[in-house]
Amino acid sequence: MSGRELCFLTVAEQGRLIREREVSPVEVTTSVLRQIDRVDGKVNSYITVMGDAALSAANEAEREIAAGDYRGPLHGIPVAVKDLFYTRGVRTTAGSRILRDFVPEEDATVVSRLRDAGAIIVGKTGMHEFAYGCTNVNPHFGNVLNPWDLNRVPGGSSGGSAAAVAARMGSAALGSDTGGSIRIPSSLCGLVGLKPTYGRVSRHGAIVGAWSMDHVGPMCRTAEDAALVLQAIAGRDPKDPASSGEPVPDYAAQLSGEVAGLRLAVIREYATDPTDPEVAAAFQAALDLLRGMGARVEEISIPETRYAIGASTAIMASEITSYHEQYLRERPEDYGEDLRLRLESGLLIAATDYVKALRVRRLVTDRLLESLGEYDALLCPTEPTTAPRIDQEMVQFPGCEEARVPALVRHTRLFNLTGLPALTVPCGFASNGLPMGLEIAGAPFAEGKLLRIAHAYQQGTDWHLRVPPVALS
Amino acid sequence: MDQATSSESNRRTSPVAPTGAIALSQERLRLLAPVWEMTSKGLRAMDDLPLGETEPATIFVWEAGER
């Protein structure tokens, strides 16, 4: 196998070759770094590439493995991390001018856990400024572009992580998700992106978005890879007050390839709201495939879902603006104008609306838990559309149009509001060549079951095997 | 708006449109109007939901079998 081909393998495939000593961590890391050299000038997925540090870590991994000290499936695997995770001695900008020169003195817990698992951190990926937006249009570090069409957004806010993994410039990546920021770019770039249960993965050392809605999770090409990364980063962290002590199961062991007998529910409100006809067709085809594999798929109505956007807006905007209050007072001109306006809008939210949103949060959560008492998972299209063009403000649907940000978060925010786990898995490509995603959500700590469904689905499809043309250039 | 003016507009002591810790100038409020219109639309969509005795859910940590 040539060095070029190594970066095209999945985490699981690279890990097997490293474990068997057929390839070395240095070879795999070099392959990824060369792919970054070849491709990232076109995609702009990285803010900081940590080439020297990555090669040094890969050499260390190679020595350890040669000495018989094999740490596990991430040992020697090149991983990218969104530039809001603290990295000791490496600047962490959050995609902002305000933190352009911020160099943390410690690693985020998730970065530390990746290093403990033997992963090689290859760089810090581009993002929507302070993770508050879903396009990755960024006035400070340039826009990240969608590898499937360089005229389109990759989604955000973890758009750099998605673009890097899709274009084979990282075997896996970490993202954060406050309103959809793992799942939106993963869907628009053709990846598996998992937002775990609130509290499942530590947020310590991740620059805050909204305390009660922030989640950290993996972005990968397969559900199997997502299981391996989640295994490394999940679990109690005393440094995160919201961290859960729930035991961490063996996620990979749950990838049976089977969905027979599972009860799956389509959320009617999300399957029938304005949707691109090609997305709707891909979603129906995914349901047919799951039915064919033996799952029982039914449609249910959860009318309360229509209140999720309002409630999540009130909570998110209030919390984010609170976090930024000092910067907003002292350095407002250092924000991009679109972010500054969004933060200032948070100043106008009435306390009564915030409390109302917290009450809606409880009511909606109770309703979803009720449904999840009867079903193993809830399904809907992750995005009602494919990736919009960079200059496209409105998204067209049959008979109507919608501003692109509300359209992109329409099916994702519900699971930030409720803290329930949700993932996206590629479920097809539209005639414009852009990927589409299937969203699967479940009960608290049901990540293993969601990964099982996504893995089984990927066994019956080959969408995840497609490669964006720019990655082959 | 140049940067100096922009910075001035967000000072805590601004007499215009007090909104808590930061007051926004009329110019900022004008720029903010379309953003706020969209935000407000989402907030008002909650108004027709009968909440009854529902208590607020504050920051929570899931534990097995409970919330």
Boltz contact constraints between the chains, C-beta under 6 A:
constraints:
  - contact:
      token1: [A, 197]
      token2: [B, 62]
      max_distance: 6.0
  - contact:
      token1: [A, 199]
      token2: [B, 61]
      max_distance: 6.0
  - contact:
      token1: [A, 199]
      token2: [B, 62]
      max_distance: 6.0
  - contact:
      token1: [A, 212]
      token2: [B, 59]
      max_distance: 6.0
  - contact:
      token1: [A, 242]
      token2: [B, 61]
      max_distance: 6.0
  - contact:
      token1: [A, 244]
      token2: [B, 61]
      max_distance: 6.0
  - contact:
      token1: [A, 244]
      token2: [B, 62]
      max_distance: 6.0
  - contact:
      token1: [A, 246]
      token2: [B, 64]
      max_distance: 6.0
  - contact:
      token1: [A, 307]
      token2: [B, 46]
      max_distance: 6.0
  - contact:
      token1: [A, 307]
      token2: [B, 49]
      max_distance: 6.0
  - contact:
      token1: [A, 309]
      token2: [B, 42]
      max_distance: 6.0
  - contact:
      token1: [A, 310]
      token2: [B, 42]
      max_distance: 6.0
  - contact:
      token1: [A, 310]
      token2: [B, 43]
      max_distance: 6.0
  - contact:
      token1: [A, 310]
      token2: [B, 45]
      max_distance: 6.0
  - contact:
      token1: [A, 310]
      token2: [B, 46]
      max_distance: 6.0
  - contact:
      token1: [A, 313]
      token2: [B, 42]
      max_distance: 6.0
  - contact:
      token1: [A, 314]
      token2: [B, 43]
      max_distance: 6.0
  - contact:
      token1: [A, 325]
      token2: [B, 21]
      max_distance: 6.0
  - contact:
      token1: [A, 328]
      token2: [B, 22]
      max_distance: 6.0
  - contact:
      token1: [A, 329]
      token2: [B, 10]
      max_distance: 6.0
  - contact:
      token1: [A, 329]
      token2: [B, 22]
      max_distance: 6.0
  - contact:
      token1: [A, 332]
      token2: [B, 6]
      max_distance: 6.0
  - contact:
      token1: [A, 332]
      token2: [B, 10]
      max_distance: 6.0
  - contact:
      token1: [A, 333]
      token2: [B, 3]
      max_distance: 6.0
  - contact:
      token1: [A, 333]
      token2: [B, 6]
      max_distance: 6.0
  - contact:
      token1: [A, 333]
      token2: [B, 7]
      max_distance: 6.0
  - contact:
      token1: [A, 341]
      token2: [B, 32]
      max_distance: 6.0
  - contact:
      token1: [A, 341]
      token2: [B, 35]
      max_distance: 6.0
  - contact:
      token1: [A, 344]
      token2: [B, 32]
      max_distance: 6.0
  - contact:
      token1: [A, 345]
      token2: [B, 35]
      max_distance: 6.0
  - contact:
      token1: [A, 345]
      token2: [B, 36]
      max_distance: 6.0
  - contact:
      token1: [A, 345]
      token2: [B, 39]
      max_distance: 6.0
  - contact:
      token1: [A, 347]
      token2: [B, 19]
      max_distance: 6.0
  - contact:
      token1: [A, 347]
      token2: [B, 22]
      max_distance: 6.0
  - contact:
      token1: [A, 348]
      token2: [B, 19]
      max_distance: 6.0
  - contact:
      token1: [A, 348]
      token2: [B, 36]
      max_distance: 6.0
  - contact:
      token1: [A, 353]
      token2: [B, 43]
      max_distance: 6.0
  - contact:
      token1: [A, 355]
      token2: [B, 56]
      max_distance: 6.0
  - contact:
      token1: [A, 356]
      token2: [B, 46]
      max_distance: 6.0
  - contact:
      token1: [A, 358]
      token2: [B, 56]
      max_distance: 6.0
  - contact:
      token1: [A, 358]
      token2: [B, 57]
      max_distance: 6.0
  - contact:
      token1: [A, 359]
      token2: [B, 51]
      max_distance: 6.0
  - contact:
      token1: [A, 359]
      token2: [B, 54]
      max_distance: 6.0
  - contact:
      token1: [A, 359]
      token2: [B, 56]
      max_distance: 6.0
  - contact:
      token1: [A, 360]
      token2: [B, 46]
      max_distance: 6.0
  - contact:
      token1: [A, 361]
      token2: [B, 57]
      max_distance: 6.0
  - contact:
      token1: [A, 362]
      token2: [B, 54]
      max_distance: 6.0
  - contact:
      token1: [A, 362]
      token2: [B, 57]
      max_distance: 6.0
  - contact:
      token1: [A, 363]
      token2: [B, 54]
      max_distance: 6.0
  - contact:
      token1: [A, 444]
      token2: [B, 62]
      max_distance: 6.0
